[in-house]
Amino acid sequence: MKAVYLTAGAAGMYCGSCMHDNALAKALRRQGVDCVLQPVYTPIRTDDSSVATHQMFFGGIHIYLLQQFPWLGYLPRFMRRWLDWEPLIRFATRKSASYDAKQLGELSVSMLQGSHGRQADEVDRLSHWLSDEMQPDAILFTNLLIGGSLPEIGELLPQVRRIVLLQGDDIFLDHLPQAERTQVLDLCRSLVPHVDCFVTHSQFYADKMSDLLRVPRERMVVTPLSIDLDPFDHVEGAVERSADEFRIGYLARIAPEKGLHHLVETFIDLAKLPGNENLTLHVAGWLGEHQHDYFGGLTKKIKDAKLEHRFVYHGSPDLSEKVRLLRSYDVTCVPTDYQDPKGLFVLESLAAGTPVILPDHGAFSEVIASTRGGLLHAPGDLKALADCIVRLKQDHSLRSNLAAQGQQAVRKLHAIERAAQEMKQICFPH
């Protein structure tokens, strides 16, 4: 049983999809699958040891230059290979600056056109590497947006099973200008017949993407989102919650769509009330250069409220730091504005024994129903968010019960080994 898992790097930031792809590839290997985790665009960045190869297909610098200067495609491949050198790509994308949405849309259109786009040479190189060198039984794509090579792969490897995970493709589409979004969506729909199975991690997202991409329901499979529990079982040093403070925690990328501003506003309002003198806010997550102004505005609000001594930003922690940090929180809140298709941090918080407070939308509703590890509030309703925080702050017994239920459910239903077993069945059904 051999599988090639194509995973899209997210430049210099920690990426939930990258981390999940890496954990799933490891688990598949432990279950006897010869799984090759192959990056595209950029090297992946994970908070655990990566098992991805060091070669690159569709290197970010390479495909961008081919888009801007099509004549480069006429140069021999050996003259362009240095553009895919991993250290160069890591250096060029280390800060992951903001992007031009129109240029990104045009590049996405070209990539999805596959052998008819400006990156056709790379499509050919990947397809022949798969057919001539790898010869897998199954190929997994971390999203459909990297699937421009699907038709050519199907021609060269007609018996190979092709599986596409859907993990946030609609969010990318919504950031594009309308004209490019329409083109990209049409191209994605044209690739659907070349896919044997689509996998999502929530029924909400399966329904949404089935309608958006016009995927027949019988080709859509829902598998629970999962994490590797081993790091949560082997944390060095005991972590105890402080009796002198009640920690509201946030763990996600620092960005408006993640709703940190809602949490900051709620924290400021609650911290001013009598009886909440021990309330503190602890934030962790990757901060890109293009979000410095956003984050700076939030920290200024906290300073203006004279609460800076009750606020801590922990940066972007590695895996062991993240586990310890989550264990130090009394509750984890990430009040997203958008409907999250996954929410990996939810499972991580519950695995660490910390209950969550989340908006009642997207995959969150299903995760809380599955784990019973937290409270839901009406999306965008800051009073409801505040009420949930106060409720858990005042009711230690409820907080402990939610934590215990969530932790037990994650171990039973959301362990990466279970996800690997299900993916193994999807990849090799016979």
MIROVO-410447 format. One line per 8 residues: number of its first residue (from 1); their letters; for each residue y, x negated, z negated of N, C-alpha, C. Coordinates in steps of 0.1 Angstrom, whole numbers. Example, Ala and Ser with C-alpha at 12.3 -4.5 7.8 and 13.67 -1.06 7.14 Angstrom:
BEGIN
1	as	-57:-132:-78:-45:-123:-78:-33:-132:-78; -22:-128:-71:-11:-137:-71:0:-129:-79
//
This chain:
BEGIN
1	mkavylta	-12:-8:0:0:0:0:12:-9:0; 20:-8:11:32:-16:12:44:-7:15; 55:-10:8:67:-2:10:79:-12:11; 89:-9:20:101:-16:20:112:-6:15; 119:-10:5:129:-1:-1:143:-7:3; 151:0:11:164:-4:15:174:1:6; 181:-8:-1:191:-4:-12:204:-9:-8; 214:-1:-9:228:-5:-5:236:-10:-17
9	gaagmycg	240:-23:-16:248:-29:-26:262:-22:-26; 268:-23:-38:281:-16:-40:292:-27:-43; 292:-37:-35:301:-48:-37:300:-54:-50; 311:-56:-58:309:-64:-70:307:-55:-83; 305:-42:-81:304:-34:-93:290:-30:-96; 288:-27:-109:275:-21:-113:274:-8:-107; 262:-5:-101:260:8:-94:248:15:-99; 250:27:-103:238:35:-108:227:35:-99
17	scmhdnal	230:38:-86:219:38:-76:212:25:-75; 219:14:-74:213:1:-74:204:-2:-85; 209:2:-97:201:-1:-109:188:8:-109; 190:20:-105:178:29:-104:168:24:-93; 173:20:-82:164:15:-71:157:2:-76; 164:-6:-83:158:-19:-88:147:-15:-99; 150:-6:-108:140:-2:-118:128:4:-112; 130:13:-102:119:20:-95:110:10:-87
25	akalrrqg	117:0:-80:109:-10:-73:100:-18:-82; 105:-21:-94:97:-29:-104:86:-20:-108; 88:-8:-111:77:1:-116:67:3:-105; 71:4:-93:61:6:-82:52:-6:-81; 59:-18:-83:51:-30:-82:40:-31:-94; 44:-26:-105:35:-26:-117:23:-16:-114; 25:-7:-105:15:3:-102:7:-1:-89; 9:-13:-85:0:-18:-74:6:-17:-60
33	vdcvlqpv	19:-13:-59:25:-12:-46:32:-25:-43; 30:-30:-31:37:-42:-26:50:-37:-21; 60:-37:-30:73:-31:-28:84:-42:-26; 90:-42:-14:100:-52:-11:114:-45:-12; 122:-49:-21:135:-43:-23:145:-51:-15; 150:-45:-4:158:-52:6:172:-47:6; 182:-55:2:196:-50:2:202:-49:16; 211:-40:18:220:-39:29:234:-38:25
41	ytpirtdd	243:-42:33:258:-43:31:262:-54:22; 258:-54:9:261:-65:0:249:-66:-10; 248:-78:-17:238:-79:-27:240:-69:-38; 229:-64:-44:231:-55:-54:234:-61:-67; 241:-54:-76:244:-59:-89:238:-50:-99; 229:-55:-108:223:-47:-118:225:-53:-131; 223:-45:-142:225:-50:-155:212:-55:-161; 201:-55:-152:188:-61:-156:185:-71:-145
49	ssvathqm	174:-79:-146:170:-89:-136:167:-81:-123; 172:-86:-112:170:-80:-99:158:-85:-92; 150:-77:-85:139:-81:-78:142:-80:-63; 154:-78:-59:158:-77:-45:157:-91:-38; 154:-91:-25:154:-103:-17:168:-109:-16; 168:-121:-11:181:-128:-10:186:-127:5; 179:-122:14:183:-120:27:192:-108:28; 199:-106:39:208:-95:40:207:-89:54
57	ffggihiy	207:-75:55:209:-68:68:222:-60:67; 228:-59:78:241:-52:79:251:-57:68; 251:-71:67:260:-77:58:275:-71:59; 281:-68:48:294:-62:48:305:-68:57; 305:-82:55:315:-89:63:312:-88:78; 299:-90:81:294:-90:95:297:-77:102; 293:-66:96:295:-53:103:309:-49:104; 317:-53:94:332:-50:95:338:-58:107
65	llqqfpwl	335:-70:108:340:-78:119:335:-73:133; 323:-69:133:317:-63:146:325:-50:149; 329:-43:139:336:-30:141:350:-33:147; 357:-43:141:370:-47:145:371:-55:158; 361:-63:160:361:-72:172:347:-71:179; 345:-60:186:332:-58:193:327:-69:201; 336:-78:206:331:-89:215:323:-99:207; 324:-99:193:315:-108:185:300:-105:187
73	gylprfmr	297:-92:191:283:-89:194:277:-96:205; 285:-102:214:280:-110:225:277:-124:221; 281:-129:210:277:-142:205:263:-142:201; 256:-153:203:242:-154:199:241:-152:184; 230:-146:179:228:-143:165:229:-155:156; 224:-166:160:224:-178:151:239:-182:148; 248:-178:157:262:-182:154:269:-172:145; 262:-161:142:268:-151:133:261:-150:120
81	rwldwepl	249:-157:119:241:-155:107:248:-159:94; 257:-169:95:263:-174:83:272:-163:76; 275:-153:84:283:-142:78:275:-134:68; 262:-135:69:253:-128:59:248:-136:48; 255:-148:46:251:-157:35:255:-150:22; 245:-148:13:247:-141:1:259:-145:-8; 260:-159:-10:272:-163:-18:285:-159:-12; 286:-160:1:298:-156:8:302:-141:6
89	irfatrks	292:-133:7:294:-119:6:298:-115:-9; 291:-122:-18:294:-120:-32:309:-124:-35; 313:-135:-30:327:-140:-32:337:-130:-26; 334:-126:-14:344:-117:-6:345:-104:-13; 334:-99:-19:335:-85:-25:335:-85:-40; 338:-96:-46:337:-97:-61:347:-88:-68; 358:-85:-62:368:-76:-68:368:-62:-63; 361:-60:-52:359:-47:-46:372:-39:-46
97	asydakql	382:-44:-38:395:-38:-37:394:-25:-30; 405:-17:-31:406:-4:-24:404:-5:-9; 400:6:-3:397:5:11:405:15:19; 406:13:32:413:23:41:403:33:45; 405:46:41:395:56:43:392:59:58; 402:58:66:400:60:80:392:49:86; 395:36:83:387:25:88:372:26:83; 370:30:70:357:32:65:350:43:72
105	gelsvsml	357:54:76:351:65:83:347:61:97; 355:53:104:352:48:117:340:39:117; 339:30:106:327:22:105:315:30:102; 316:40:94:304:48:91:299:55:103; 308:60:111:304:67:124:296:57:132; 302:45:134:295:35:142:281:31:137; 280:30:123:268:26:117:257:37:119; 261:50:118:252:61:119:248:63:134
113	qgshgrqa	256:58:143:252:59:157:241:49:161; 237:40:151:226:32:153:226:23:165; 216:24:174:216:16:186:227:18:196; 235:29:193:246:32:202:259:28:196; 259:23:184:271:19:177:274:4:179; 285:-1:173:289:-15:175:280:-24:167; 272:-19:158:263:-28:150:248:-27:156; 247:-23:169:234:-21:175:225:-34:173
121	devdrlsh	231:-45:174:223:-57:173:216:-58:159; 223:-54:149:218:-54:135:207:-43:134; 209:-32:141:198:-22:141:185:-27:147; 187:-34:158:176:-41:164:169:-51:155; 177:-59:149:171:-70:140:164:-64:129; 169:-53:122:162:-47:111:149:-40:116; 150:-33:126:138:-25:131:127:-35:135; 130:-46:141:120:-55:145:114:-63:134
129	wlsdemqp	123:-66:124:118:-72:111:108:-63:105; 111:-51:104:102:-41:98:89:-40:105; 89:-39:119:77:-37:127:69:-50:129; 76:-62:130:69:-74:133:65:-82:121; 74:-82:110:71:-90:99:65:-82:87; 72:-71:84:68:-64:72:56:-55:74; 56:-47:85:46:-38:88:42:-29:76; 52:-22:70:49:-14:58:42:-1:61
137	dailftnl	38:6:51:32:19:52:42:30:49; 53:26:42:64:35:39:77:27:39; 88:34:43:101:28:42:110:38:34; 117:33:24:126:42:16:140:38:19; 149:48:20:163:45:22:170:51:10; 179:43:4:186:47:-8:195:59:-6; 200:61:6:208:72:10:207:74:25; 211:85:30:210:88:45:221:80:52
145	liggslpe	232:76:46:243:70:52:239:56:58; 228:50:53:223:37:59:212:40:69; 211:52:73:199:56:81:201:56:96; 212:49:101:214:49:116:203:43:124; 194:34:117:183:28:124:171:37:124; 171:48:118:159:57:117:152:60:130; 160:64:141:153:67:154:146:55:160; 152:43:159:146:31:165:134:27:156
153	igellpqv	135:28:143:123:25:135:112:35:138; 115:47:140:105:57:143:98:54:156; 105:48:166:99:44:179:89:33:177; 94:23:169:86:11:167:74:13:157; 76:22:147:66:24:137:64:39:135; 58:45:145:57:60:145:48:65:133; 39:57:128:30:62:118:35:59:104; 46:52:103:51:48:89:59:60:84
161	rrivllqg	57:62:71:64:74:64:78:69:61; 88:78:64:102:75:61:107:85:51; 112:79:40:117:87:28:131:83:26; 140:94:24:154:91:21:157:98:8; 163:89:-1:168:95:-14:182:99:-12; 186:110:-18:200:115:-17:205:114:-31; 216:105:-33:220:102:-46:236:102:-47; 242:109:-38:257:110:-39:263:109:-25
169	ddifldhl	255:112:-15:260:111:-1:273:120:1; 273:132:-5:284:141:-3:297:136:-9; 296:128:-20:308:122:-26:315:113:-17; 306:105:-10:312:95:0:318:103:11; 312:114:16:317:122:27:331:128:23; 332:132:11:344:139:7:356:129:6; 354:116:6:365:106:5:370:103:19; 363:108:30:367:104:43:378:114:49
177	pqaertqv	386:110:58:395:119:65:387:130:72; 393:142:74:385:153:79:378:150:92; 385:144:101:380:141:115:367:132:114; 368:121:106:357:112:104:346:119:96; 350:127:86:339:134:78:331:143:87; 337:150:96:330:159:105:320:151:114; 325:140:119:316:131:128:305:126:120; 307:121:108:297:115:100:287:125:96
185	ldlcrslv	291:137:92:282:148:88:273:152:100; 279:153:112:271:157:124:261:146:126; 264:134:125:255:123:127:244:123:117; 247:125:104:237:126:94:227:137:97; 232:149:101:224:160:105:214:157:116; 219:149:126:211:145:137:199:136:133; 200:129:121:190:120:117:179:127:109; 182:140:105:172:147:96:158:148:103
193	phvdcfvt	157:151:116:143:152:122:136:138:121; 143:127:119:136:114:118:131:110:104; 133:120:95:129:117:81:117:126:77; 107:120:70:96:128:66:98:135:53; 106:129:44:108:136:31:121:131:25; 129:141:20:141:138:12:138:140:-3; 143:130:-11:141:131:-25:154:132:-32; 156:141:-42:167:142:-50:163:142:-65
201	hsqfyadk	172:141:-74:169:140:-88:173:153:-96; 177:163:-89:181:176:-95:179:187:-85; 176:199:-90:175:210:-81:189:214:-75; 199:212:-84:213:215:-79:216:207:-67; 212:194:-67:216:186:-55:206:188:-44; 194:192:-46:185:195:-35:190:207:-28; 195:217:-35:200:229:-29:213:226:-21; 222:218:-27:234:215:-21:232:207:-8
209	msdllrvp	224:197:-9:222:188:3:214:195:14; 205:203:10:197:211:19:206:219:28; 215:226:22:225:234:29:235:225:37; 240:214:31:249:206:38:244:199:50; 232:193:49:226:185:59:216:194:68; 214:206:64:204:215:71:190:209:71; 186:205:59:173:200:57:163:212:54; 152:213:61:142:223:57:138:222:43
217	rermvvtp	137:232:35:134:231:21:120:225:19; 111:227:28:98:221:26:98:205:27; 109:200:32:109:185:32:118:179:21; 122:188:12:130:183:0:122:183:-12; 121:172:-19:113:171:-31:122:166:-43; 121:173:-54:129:170:-66:120:162:-76; 124:150:-79:118:142:-90:128:139:-101; 124:140:-113:134:138:-124:140:124:-124
225	lsidldpf	153:123:-127:159:110:-128:153:103:-140; 151:90:-138:143:82:-148:150:69:-151; 146:63:-163:151:50:-166:139:41:-172; 141:28:-172:132:19:-178:135:19:-193; 125:24:-201:127:25:-216:125:12:-223; 120:2:-217:116:-10:-224:128:-17:-231; 140:-18:-224:152:-24:-231:156:-16:-243; 153:-3:-244:157:4:-256:147:3:-267
233	dhvegave	135:-3:-264:125:-5:-274:126:-19:-280; 133:-28:-273:133:-42:-277:148:-47:-277; 155:-42:-287:169:-46:-288:170:-55:-301; 175:-67:-299:176:-77:-310:187:-72:-320; 184:-72:-332:193:-69:-343:195:-54:-345; 195:-50:-357:197:-36:-360:211:-31:-357; 212:-19:-352:225:-14:-349:227:-1:-358; 238:-1:-366:240:10:-375:254:16:-372
241	rsadefri	254:29:-372:267:36:-370:275:35:-383; 288:33:-381:297:31:-392:299:44:-400; 299:43:-413:301:55:-421:316:57:-422; 324:47:-418:339:48:-420:346:54:-407; 338:56:-397:345:62:-385:335:71:-377; 340:79:-369:332:88:-360:336:83:-346; 326:77:-339:329:71:-326:326:80:-315; 336:84:-307:335:91:-294:333:80:-284
249	gylariap	322:80:-277:319:69:-267:320:74:-253; 324:65:-244:324:67:-229:317:56:-223; 308:58:-214:301:48:-206:299:52:-192; 308:47:-183:308:51:-169:319:42:-162; 318:43:-149:329:36:-141:342:42:-145; 352:33:-146:366:37:-149:372:43:-136; 373:56:-135:378:62:-123:382:76:-126; 392:82:-119:397:95:-122:386:106:-121
257	ekglhhlv	377:105:-111:367:115:-110:357:115:-121; 356:104:-129:347:104:-140:353:111:-153; 366:114:-152:372:123:-162:377:116:-175; 378:102:-175:382:95:-187:396:101:-192; 405:104:-183:418:110:-187:416:122:-195; 406:131:-192:404:142:-200:400:139:-215; 391:128:-215:386:124:-229:398:118:-237; 406:110:-230:417:104:-237:427:114:-243
265	etfidlak	430:124:-234:439:135:-239:433:143:-250; 420:145:-250:413:153:-261:413:144:-273; 410:131:-272:410:122:-283:424:122:-290; 435:121:-282:448:120:-288:451:133:-296; 448:144:-290:450:157:-297:443:158:-310; 430:155:-310:421:156:-321:425:146:-332; 429:134:-328:432:123:-338:444:126:-346; 453:135:-341:465:138:-349:462:149:-360
273	lpgnenlt	451:155:-359:448:166:-368:443:161:-382; 447:168:-393:442:164:-406:427:164:-406; 421:154:-413:406:153:-414:400:145:-403; 408:141:-393:402:133:-382:407:119:-382; 411:114:-394:417:101:-395:407:90:-391; 394:93:-392:383:83:-389:378:84:-375; 385:93:-366:380:95:-352:385:83:-344; 376:77:-336:379:65:-328:373:68:-314
281	lhvagwlg	379:61:-304:374:62:-290:370:48:-285; 358:47:-280:352:35:-275:348:37:-261; 354:29:-252:352:30:-237:345:18:-232; 336:20:-223:329:9:-216:326:13:-201; 327:4:-192:325:7:-178:332:-2:-169; 327:-3:-157:333:-12:-147:347:-7:-143; 356:-17:-142:370:-14:-139:374:-22:-126; 375:-15:-115:379:-21:-102:394:-23:-102
289	ehqhdyfg	398:-33:-94:412:-36:-93:421:-24:-89; 416:-15:-81:424:-4:-76:425:7:-87; 418:5:-98:420:15:-109:427:9:-121; 433:-2:-119:441:-8:-131:453:0:-135; 460:6:-125:471:14:-128:467:27:-135; 456:33:-131:450:45:-137:447:42:-152; 439:31:-154:435:27:-168:447:23:-176; 457:16:-170:469:12:-177:477:24:-182
297	gltkkikd	477:35:-174:484:47:-178:478:53:-190; 464:53:-190:457:59:-202:459:51:-214; 459:38:-213:461:29:-225:475:31:-230; 485:33:-221:499:35:-225:500:48:-233; 493:58:-229:493:71:-236:488:69:-250; 477:62:-251:471:59:-265:481:51:-273; 488:41:-267:497:33:-275:509:42:-279; 514:50:-270:526:59:-273:523:68:-284
305	aklehrfv	510:72:-285:506:81:-296:503:73:-309; 505:60:-309:503:51:-320:488:52:-325; 479:51:-315:465:52:-318:457:40:-312; 465:30:-308:458:18:-302:448:11:-311; 451:12:-325:441:6:-334:428:14:-336; 428:26:-329:416:34:-330:410:35:-316; 413:26:-307:408:26:-294:403:12:-290; 391:11:-284:385:-2:-280:379:0:-266
313	yhgspdls	383:-10:-257:377:-11:-244:367:-23:-244; 354:-20:-241:344:-30:-243:340:-37:-230; 348:-34:-219:345:-40:-206:333:-34:-200; 327:-42:-191:315:-38:-184:303:-45:-189; 296:-39:-199:285:-46:-206:273:-49:-198; 265:-59:-202:252:-61:-196:242:-52:-203; 230:-53:-199:220:-43:-204:218:-43:-219; 216:-55:-225:214:-55:-240:227:-51:-247
321	ekvrllrs	239:-55:-242:251:-50:-248:253:-35:-247; 249:-30:-236:250:-15:-233:242:-8:-243; 229:-12:-245:220:-5:-254:226:-5:-269; 231:-17:-273:236:-18:-286:249:-9:-288; 257:-9:-277:269:-1:-278:266:14:-279; 257:18:-270:253:32:-271:248:36:-284; 240:27:-291:235:30:-304:246:31:-314; 257:25:-312:268:25:-321:277:38:-320
329	ydvtcvpt	276:45:-309:283:57:-307:277:68:-315; 286:77:-320:281:89:-326:278:100:-316; 286:100:-305:284:109:-294:290:103:-281; 283:106:-270:288:100:-257:294:112:-248; 306:110:-243:312:120:-235:317:114:-222; 313:120:-211:319:116:-198:322:129:-191; 334:135:-192:338:148:-187:342:148:-172; 332:145:-163:335:144:-149:342:156:-143
337	dyqdpkgl	350:153:-133:356:164:-125:347:169:-114; 339:159:-109:330:162:-98:316:165:-103; 308:172:-95:295:176:-99:285:164:-96; 282:157:-107:274:145:-106:260:148:-102; 254:142:-92:241:144:-88:230:138:-96; 234:128:-105:224:121:-113:228:120:-128; 237:111:-131:241:109:-145:231:100:-152; 229:88:-147:220:78:-154:224:76:-168
345	fvleslaa	237:75:-171:242:72:-184:237:82:-195; 235:95:-190:230:105:-199:217:101:-205; 207:97:-197:194:93:-201:195:81:-210; 204:72:-206:205:59:-214:211:63:-228; 220:71:-229:226:75:-242:215:82:-251; 207:91:-245:197:98:-252:186:88:-256; 182:79:-248:172:69:-251:177:60:-263; 190:58:-264:195:51:-275:197:59:-288
353	gtpvilpd	193:72:-287:194:80:-299:208:86:-301; 216:87:-291:230:93:-292:231:105:-284; 235:116:-290:236:129:-282:248:128:-273; 249:138:-264:259:138:-253:267:151:-253; 279:150:-248:287:162:-246:292:161:-231; 288:171:-223:290:170:-209:296:184:-203; 303:183:-192:306:196:-185:294:203:-179; 294:215:-180:283:223:-175:283:225:-160
361	hgafsevi	280:214:-153:279:215:-138:271:203:-133; 268:204:-120:260:194:-114:246:192:-120; 241:179:-121:228:176:-126:229:177:-142; 240:177:-148:241:177:-162:235:189:-168; 237:201:-162:231:213:-167:216:212:-168; 210:206:-158:195:205:-158:190:195:-168; 198:184:-169:193:173:-178:194:178:-193; 204:185:-196:205:191:-210:195:201:-212
369	astrggll	192:210:-202:181:220:-203:168:213:-205; 166:202:-198:153:194:-199:151:187:-212; 162:181:-217:161:172:-229:166:179:-242; 174:189:-241:180:195:-253:187:184:-262; 193:175:-255:199:163:-262:214:164:-263; 220:175:-261:235:175:-262:241:189:-260; 254:189:-259:261:202:-258:268:202:-244; 270:214:-238:277:216:-226:290:224:-228
377	hapgdlka	300:220:-221:313:228:-222:317:232:-208; 326:242:-207:331:246:-194:339:235:-187; 336:232:-175:342:221:-168:357:222:-168; 364:211:-171:379:211:-171:385:218:-183; 377:224:-192:383:231:-204:383:221:-215; 395:215:-218:397:205:-228:395:211:-242; 399:223:-244:397:230:-257:382:231:-260; 374:235:-250:360:236:-252:354:222:-255
385	ladcivrl	359:211:-248:354:198:-250:357:194:-265; 370:197:-269:374:193:-283:365:201:-293; 362:213:-291:354:221:-300:340:215:-301; 335:210:-290:321:204:-291:322:191:-299; 332:183:-297:333:171:-305:335:174:-320; 343:183:-323:345:187:-337:332:193:-343; 325:201:-335:313:206:-340:302:196:-344; 301:186:-335:291:175:-338:296:166:-349
393	kqdhslrs	309:164:-350:315:156:-361:312:162:-374; 313:175:-375:312:182:-388:297:185:-392; 289:186:-381:275:191:-384:265:179:-381; 263:171:-392:254:159:-391:240:163:-387; 236:174:-393:222:179:-390:220:182:-376; 229:189:-370:229:193:-355:229:180:-347; 237:171:-351:238:158:-343:225:151:-343; 219:150:-355:206:143:-356:195:150:-349
401	nlaaqgqq	195:164:-349:185:171:-342:186:169:-327; 198:170:-322:200:168:-307:196:154:-303; 199:144:-311:196:130:-308:180:128:-308; 173:134:-318:159:133:-318:152:140:-307; 157:152:-304:151:160:-292:154:152:-279; 166:147:-277:169:140:-265:161:128:-263; 160:120:-274:152:108:-273:137:110:-270; 132:120:-276:118:124:-274:115:129:-259
409	avrklhai	125:137:-255:123:142:-241:125:132:-230; 134:122:-232:135:112:-222:122:104:-221; 116:101:-233:104:93:-233:92:101:-226; 92:114:-227:82:122:-222:84:125:-207; 96:128:-203:99:134:-190:106:124:-181; 113:114:-186:122:107:-177:120:92:-178; 108:88:-181:104:73:-180:102:69:-166; 106:57:-163:106:52:-149:91:51:-144
417	eraaqemk	81:49:-153:67:49:-149:63:62:-143; 68:73:-148:65:86:-143:71:88:-129; 84:83:-128:90:84:-115:83:76:-104; 78:64:-108:71:56:-99:58:63:-94; 51:69:-104:39:76:-100:42:87:-90; 52:95:-92:56:105:-82:60:100:-69; 68:89:-69:72:82:-57:61:77:-49; 51:71:-56:39:66:-50:31:77:-43
425	qicfph	31:89:-48:24:100:-42:32:104:-29; 45:104:-30:54:108:-19:52:98:-7; 52:85:-11:51:74:-1:37:73:6; 27:75:-3:13:74:2:5:86:-2; 7:97:5:1:110:1:-14:111:3; -20:102:11:-34:103:14:-41:90:9
//
